[in-house]
Amino acid sequence: MFINFWYPACLSEELSERPLKVKMLGCNFALFRDENGEAHCLSNVCIHRGGSLACQGDAAPGKVVGNNIQCPYHGWQFDKNGDCVSIPSRGMEAKIPPKAKIDSYPVQEKYNIIFVFLGDLPEEDRPPLLDAVEYGQEGWAANIQTYDLETSYQRSIENAIDPAHNEYVHPTHGFSGDRPDYSVPKLELIEEEWGVGFMADYESSGTPDEEYSKLRDKQTTQAGSGTFGPSQFWTRIHPSGSFFMHQYSYDLPVDENTTRVFLVNMRNAGLDNDMGARLRARNLIVAQQDIDVLAEVEPIQTPYDITNEFMVPADSCIVKYRDHIKSYEKRGWRIDVKKMNADLATGKIVHAIPSPRRRIEDGWVLDEVPLLNQE
């Protein structure tokens, strides 16, 4: 798992008047809206006595007081910047020490999703968010969906950029391996600063949905996928010369073995609600096919050494993606999960993802997550 990228925390509708506790990169965070409805994200652990600022479900709720979040344990309040603004036990006139602060993270709300930048890079140096360019454009409609995977985010991403699995995993994307002449053509890779992808032509048996089938005008579908950062990817599906579906997937590594997928599915035909419902249903069927396969893949996480898997030419995009992963590690952005989990197992240590303020300020109570290969 990596710091210094944008991650989807929750759907916009999931964050209402109560603070929301969300686990990302193995750490807990508190999301809340201020009086103007603007979303904010802080490290969830109150530095006083370890209270949880936010909640899951109806358990031990914190609350928002004006524009601040209040710890339910002793009433300490923190503003959107992570500064403590109230320590009730000290009285109203007491000066609050500068060290009374917690990490606050940049937030942007797009595509009905709340994204959080989890890292300490200044704004001008941050990798961008994968842009769903058609969102809000005339002639396009959107579906926003989520689903969960009991596997690592990297397995999910590599599944998306694997052209060979469609023939066997998705019956409507191929012929279930029944064609004796089946093969994957050489991929012409699309290499960009933050990722790699490809486009290819597929023959397929087609969907059983008759209404959806009417949007197709040929047996061959042009499609492909590409990565963006460690855990985002795009997919372009062109079932005809005029019907396009462009998908943008934002994967959240909840921890090293659990992933929540946020899918923004764009289409330029069948814009009515009925077709939207049909496509949502189809997306979930296809996603479940991937979920069922990935649930049985061993090991759960992608092997660190590429020689522990036997790669073939159809895996060329995956090999390039792993090169990108290595480059993020060389920048010192990879979390040392083994060390982090060992600390957590003691029951005495909790970490925080470093926020941008840590680059310019000292005096933090919580230790940063341990990182590999820091330069």
N, C-alpha and C positions, 0 to 999 in steps of 0.2 A: 504494500500500500504506500501511497505517495502523498506528501504535503505539496502545497503550492499549485493546486489546481482548483477549478470550480467544481462543486459537487451539488447534486439535487438533494435537498433536505426533506421536503414534503410538498404536497400539492398546496396551492394557495388556499383552497377551501378547508384544508385540514388545520390551518392556523386561525383560530378565532379569538375570542376575548381572553382565553386562558393560555398561559405559557405551555409550550409543547416540548417534551423531552425527546430528543432524536439521537440515536447512536450512529456515528460516522467515524470511519477509520479506527474503530475500536474504542473511541472516546465518546462521552456523553456531552450533549449540548442543549442549551435552553433557547428556544425560539419564542419570540413574543411580538405583538403589535403594539405600537404606542397609540396615543389618543387620535392621531391622524391616520391610523391604519397602516403605517409604515412598518415593515418587518425588520427585526433585528435578531442577531445571533450572538450568544455569549457562551463561554465555557460553563457547564452546568453546575460545577461544584462550588458552593459558597466557601470562601477561604477562611471563614470564622471557625466553624466546627463541622464542615463537610456536608451541610444540608444540600438537598437537591432543589435547585431553583425552579425547575419545571416538573411536569408530571406526565405519566402515561395513563390514559383512562381516567378513573376517578380517584386514583391513589394520591394521597398527600399533596394536594395541589398548592403550588405557589400562586401568586397572583400579580397582576399588573396594577400599579398605583400611579395614576397619572401617566407619565412617560417612562416610568421605571419598573423594574421587576423586583418583587419582594420575596425574600427567602421565607418559607413557612416555618422554619425552625426558631429563629430569633428575630425576625423582622428586618434584617439588614436589607437595604435597597441599593440597587445598582442601575446606573443609567445605560444608555445605548452604547456608550464608549467603554463600558466595563468599570467605570469609577464608582466606588461606594459613595453614596450621597446621604446615607442615614444609618446610624448605629443607635437604635433606641435606648439601649442600656447605658449609654454614655451621656444621655441628655441632649436636648436640642442645641445647646450652645457649644458643645464639645467640638474641637477641631478634629477632622478625620485625617488620619495619617496617609501620606502619599502611597504607602505600600498596600493600602486597602483597595485593591483593584483586581479584576479578573480579565481574561482575554476576551476581546470583542473582534468579530470577523466581518469583513465586507459582505454585503448581501445585495443581490439583484433579483427582482421578481419578473420572470418572463415565461411565456407559454403556459400560464397558469401553474407555474412551478416556482418555488423559492429556492434559489441557488445561493450557496455560501462558498466564499473563497477560504479554504482551509490552509493557511500558510502565512509566512511572514514577509513575502515579497512586497515592495512598494508598488503602488498602482501601475506605474509606467513599465514595470518589469514582469507583470503577471501574464501568463498564458491566457488567451481569450477563451470565451465560452463558444462551443460549437454553435454556429448560427443556423437556426431553422429559417432559411431565407424566405420561404413561401408563406410563413405564418402572417396572417393579417392581410395578405395580398388578394386583390380581386380575382375571382375565378378559382380560388383554392378553399378547401374546407379542412378542418383539423379534428382529429380525435386524440385525446390525451388519456393514456392508460398506465397503470402500474401493475407489476407482478413481482413475486419474490423467487429467488433461487437459493437453494441450499448448497451453494458452491462458490468458489472464488470469482471475483469480477473478471479476472484475466481469462478464465475458462469461458466465461460468457462472451467476452469480446472476441476471443479467437474462434468461437463457434460462429459468430456473425460474419467473420471474414474468411470462412472456410467454404469454398465453392463446391467441394466434393460431398459434403454431408447432405445437401439438398436432395440428391437422388435417392437416398436411403431413409432419411429421417422424415421428410415431408412428402407424402404421396402426391399432393397436388403440384409439387415443384419439379417432379421428375417422373420416373416410371418404376420406382421401388426396386431398382437394380435388375429389372427383367430384360433390359436391352443388352444383347451381346456386344454391341458396338459402342457401349457407353465409355466415355473418357472425358477428362477435363482438358480443354485446350490450354496452350501456353498463355499465361496471364500477362497482360501489359500493365504493369503496376503504375499507379498514380501516386507519386511521392510528393509530399508537402512538408512544411516545416514541422507541424505537430502530428503528422500521421501518414498513413499509406493505405491505398485502396486499389480497387480494380472494377472494371465493368466487363461483362461477358454475355454471350447469348446462350439461353437455355431452351431446350425443348421440354415440354411438360404435358401431362395428361389433363391439366386444367382443374378448376374448382367445381365441386358439385352444386354450388350455388348458381342457379340459372340466371338470376338477375345480374349477378356479378359477371357471369360469363358473357353477357351481352356487351360488356365494355371491352372485351378482347376481340381482336380481328385477325389473330394469327396464332399458330401453335408455338412459335418461338417468342420467348420473352427476353428482353434485354434487362439485365439486372446486375447489381454489384454492391459492394459495401466498402467502407473505409474507416480507419480509426482516427481519433482526434484526442491527443493526450492519452493517458493510461486507461481511461474508463468511459469514453464517449465514442459513438460511431454513427455514421450515416449509412442508409441503405436507399438505393434508387431502384424502383421496379417499374418497367415500362411494358405493360402487357400488350400495348398497341402503339401505333405511330402517334396517337393523340392522347391516350390515357396514361397518366403518370401517377405513381405513388412514391413520395419521398418521405422516408422515415428518419427520425433523429432520436437516438437512444442515449440516455444519460444514466449510466450505471452508478449506483451508490455502493461502495464497499462498506457495508455495515460493520463487518469485521473481516478477518482474513478468509473466512469460510462461508460468509453470508452476503448476498447481494440483493438490493432492491432496484428494479429496473423502472425507469420513467421513460415512456415512449410517446413521442410526438409524431403522429401519423398524418401526413398531408396528402390530399388527393385533388386532382383537377377535373374530375368527372363524378357523376353520382353524388352531387353536393347536398341532396336532401337528407333529412334525418333518418329515413328508412334505410338508405344505403349506408349511412354512417353507422347505424346499429348493426347492419350485416357485416361491415368491415371490422367493427370492434369484436364481434363474435369470431370472425375468421382469424383475427390477430391472436386472440386468446387460444384458439385451437392450435395454431402454428407454434405459439410460445410454449404451450403445454407439451408439444412433441419434443421441443428442445429441452424443456425442463426434465422430462422423463429420461432422456438420454444422458444429460449432464449429471443427473443425480447418481448415476452408476459409474461415472468416469473415475478412474483412480490414477494418481492421487488426486485429492480434491483440488489442490493447487497445482498450477503449471510447474513442472520440474525446473529448477533453477538452471541446470545445465542442459542445453539443447541436445546433447548427445544421449540423454536418457529417453528420448523419443526418436523414432525413425522417420525422418522427414522425406517427402517426395516433392516433385515440382509443383503439384497443386497446393502445397503449403507455403509457397514463396511469399505470399502476403503476410502470413503468420510469422515467418522468419524475420521479415523486415520490421514488423511490429515489435518483436522481441528486441531488435536492435534499438528501437526508440525507448523501450523500457530500460535497457541498459544505460542509455544516455541520460535518462532522468535520475538513475541511481548515481551516475558519475557526478551529477550536479549536487549530490548530497541531500536529495529529497526523499529517499526511501526510508520508511519507518523500520526500525529494528524490531520486528514483531516478536521475535524470540525473547529479547530483553524486556520489552514492554509487558509481555504476558508473564514473564518470571516475576517482575515487580508486582504486577497485579495479584499474582498468586499468593504473595505474602500477606495480602489483606491490609497492608499498611501504606501502600504507595499508589497514588493516582496521578496521571499525567494530563497535561494540556497540550493541544496542538499549538505551536508558537504562532502568535498573531503579529501583524505588522508593527505594533507598538514595541514589541520586544527588541526590534532592531535599534530603537532609539532610547529606550528606557530600561533601567535596571530595577531591582527590588520586587521580583515576582515571588509569590508564595508557592505556587505549584511548579514542579519541575516540568520541563518540556519533554515530549515523547523522545525516546532515543532514536537517533538516525544512523544509517549506515554510510560509510565513505564520505564523511563530511570533509569538505575542502576548505 
